[in-house]
Amino acid sequence: MWPATTLTLMSTPSLPVALSRRAQRDFRLILARTREEWGEAQEAAYAEVLRRALLTLSGFPESGRTREELSAGYRSLWSGDTSFSIRPCQPASLSSAS
């Protein structure tokens, strides 16, 4: 149910979103826990919230607030009850993301 490591999520000019292996694992665990606690319908609804957040990050990588206290260049974006911490980078550097 969760996307591959590198995605291009919009047909308009945007940056691909690269999820680290840890992020992929975290998303799978979050969705599995959601399913256990609240059922398949809520899991699907939450997966859609997460997908839309990734679309936002793809189209607007500078969205959210700066999070220099985490690391240089990091930003955070809230989607529903979930905070995403991201580091925008150039598309060429995404090919080696893990």
C-alpha positions in Angstrom: 0.0 0.0 0.0 2.9 2.4 0.5 4.9 3.9 -2.4 8.3 3.1 -3.7 11.5 4.9 -2.6 11.4 7.7 -5.3 8.2 9.1 -6.7 7.3 11.8 -9.1 3.8 12.6 -7.8 2.6 15.4 -10.1 2.5 15.9 -13.8 3.3 19.6 -13.4 7.0 20.6 -12.8 7.8 19.4 -9.4 10.6 17.6 -7.4 10.4 13.9 -6.9 10.0 12.8 -3.3 12.6 10.4 -2.1 11.7 8.4 1.0 14.5 6.9 3.0 14.2 3.2 4.0 13.5 4.3 7.5 10.7 6.6 6.3 9.2 3.8 4.2 9.3 1.5 7.2 7.8 4.2 9.5 4.9 4.8 7.0 4.2 1.1 6.8 4.2 0.7 10.6 2.0 3.8 11.0 -0.5 2.4 8.5 -0.4 -1.1 10.0 -1.0 0.4 13.5 -3.9 2.5 12.2 -5.4 -0.6 10.6 -5.1 -2.6 13.8 -6.6 0.2 16.0 -9.3 1.7 13.7 -9.8 -0.6 10.7 -9.3 -0.7 7.0 -11.4 2.4 6.2 -9.3 4.6 8.5 -6.1 3.1 7.2 -7.1 4.1 3.7 -8.2 7.5 4.8 -4.9 8.1 6.6 -2.9 6.8 3.6 -4.7 9.4 1.5 -3.7 12.2 4.0 -0.1 11.0 3.8 -0.2 10.8 0.0 -1.6 14.4 -0.2 1.2 15.6 2.1 3.8 14.1 -0.2 2.1 15.7 -3.2 2.4 19.1 -1.4 6.0 18.5 -0.7 6.6 17.5 -4.3 5.0 20.6 -5.7 6.1 23.0 -2.9 9.3 21.7 -1.3 9.9 25.0 0.5 6.5 24.8 2.2 6.4 24.5 6.0 8.6 26.1 8.6 12.3 26.0 8.8 13.7 23.5 11.3 17.4 24.4 11.6 17.4 23.0 15.1 17.0 19.5 13.5 19.7 20.0 10.9 20.7 22.6 8.3 18.1 22.9 5.5 15.3 20.9 7.2 11.7 22.1 7.1 8.6 20.6 8.7 5.0 20.4 7.4 1.9 19.3 9.3 -0.7 17.2 7.6 -3.6 16.2 9.8 -1.9 14.9 13.0 1.4 14.1 11.3 4.5 16.2 11.1 6.8 15.6 8.2 10.4 16.7 8.5 12.0 17.1 5.1 15.2 18.3 3.5 14.7 19.7 0.0 17.4 18.7 -2.4 18.2 18.9 -6.1 16.6 16.2 -8.3 20.0 14.9 -9.4 20.9 14.0 -5.8 17.8 12.0 -5.3 19.0 9.1 -7.4 21.2 7.9 -4.6 18.6 8.4 -1.8 18.1 5.3 0.4 
